Amino acid sequence: MTTEVILVKAGQLLLSLSILVVLHELGHFIPAKLFKTRVEKFYLFFDPWFSLFKVKKGETEYGIGWLPLGGYVKISGMIDESMDKEQMMKPPQPWEFRAKPAWQRLIIMIGGVTVNILLAFFIYAMLLWHYGDTYLPTANAKYGVEVDSLGKSIGLRDGDKILSLDNHQVEEFEKITGYLILHEVKSIQVERNGQQMNIAVPDGFINALLKQKAPFAVPAAPYVVDSVAPGTAAAAVSLQKNDRLVAVNGQSFPYMIGFKREILKHKGQEIALGVIRGNDTLTLHPKLSDKGVLGITGQDPFEYKVKKYTLLESFPAGFHRGIDKLVSYVQQLRLMFVSKEVKMSESLGGFGSIAKLFPEMWDWGMFWELTAFLSIILAFMNILPIPALDGGHVLFLLYEIITGRKPSEKFLEYAQIVGMVILLGLLLYANGLDIWRSIFHK
């Protein structure tokens, strides 16, 4: 990965997290202000020892820290990561968090998670309104699939048409791999040469699929020329629009991906290219570039399903997409704890893993898609009932509301310390895995 690509990915991650953190903290800040609770600090990123920028307006100091691991609002009279024990030893003041009714404190604490969830729904809605929803129905993969070596190892063959997974039909082709992993599918139903077959998914397949981080099957398509780039190997041998490429050096390759894989083995070499033009079969002899490029664009033979949304239609659609993403994420987390094939050490990752999700070139559509998904992750992780997270505070507040008894401040202090140790350990573990993989699994 080049330095330029790393900077582009890191820039997208930093911008995405900055947006999410600022809006999350606003979710705490706004209800705190509405309930006349003093907010001492509002920070993007953490500022141990010093900050990059700060300015005080009214009673609140606004700033940017130097440690890009999140952000925070410091609310008076609240036991948080600042561990301001001196303030907590003084009698409660009317403007302090601890002096407010439990229901107000609860609203302040769930404000960040609420904003992240609503933000995700809104982004998905706007993406659907702007771009619509385009996908390839599984039934429209009319040439079947091309499978890699992993797919072939379980008995799948090029040209197989996937009918269902564990007898469940998956409407969108691109969701087949995800469904297979999340539901730990045991069998794949396919049509081969007009006959239906049942392909068993053996133990170890899902683990191998996760490690290669790529689909085991893609829609098969014949390699039919759509356009020829001037000055290329294809132009030199007069390849034409609608020519179908079928063989390399006498070996048949009926589908596009297999054909492309083969010519990459012959970089800078002259090959015997089998071509069908109308009713004629030709053999041409282009010399490939040093990168194995022939110089053509292939035709896309598929019929996609396209749905456009009005502004009003986009909001319920965005809500449903957000819920689907949340359910999928929870299923992924569940697998790390219950599946024999999904290992935490191989699936968990830190900021490096997140950065890799972003494209190598700046793409605003993909940027907002990933930002919406990260917003869902941030909401879910923050609502977990772990001390030091919003969910930990919410748990203690619910206890107070239900029992009428408030946990002691000393207990809350110890709980905060335990929670911070847990979070720091998870942070170091996840990012340590990224470093380990970058060194030993390049």
Salt bridges, closest charged atoms under 4 A:
GLU40 OE1 - LYS74 NZ 3.02
ASP47 OD2 - LYS41 NZ 3.57
GLU59 OE2 - LYS33 NZ 2.98
GLU59 OE1 - ARG38 NE 3.48
ASP84 OD2 - LYS74 NZ 3.44
GLU96 OE1 - ARG98 NE 2.64
ASP133 OD1 - ARG321 NH2 3.12
ASP158 OD2 - LYS152 NZ 3.92
ASP160 OD1 - ARG192 NE 2.76
GLU172 OE2 - LYS175 NZ 3.36
ASP226 OD1 - LYS241 NZ 2.90
ASP243 OD2 - ARG277 NH2 2.78
GLU262 OE1 - LYS265 NZ 3.31
GLU262 OE2 - HIS266 NE2 3.01
GLU270 OE2 - HIS285 ND1 3.97
GLU346 OE2 - LYS211 NZ 3.68
GLU369 OE2 - LYS325 NZ 3.93
ASP390 OD2 - HIS24 NE2 3.13
ASP390 OD2 - HIS28 NE2 3.13
GLU400 OE2 - ARG105 NH2 2.69
GLU409 OE2 - ARG98 NH1 3.35
GLU413 OE1 - LYS410 NZ 3.70
ASP434 OD1 - ARG437 NH1 3.25
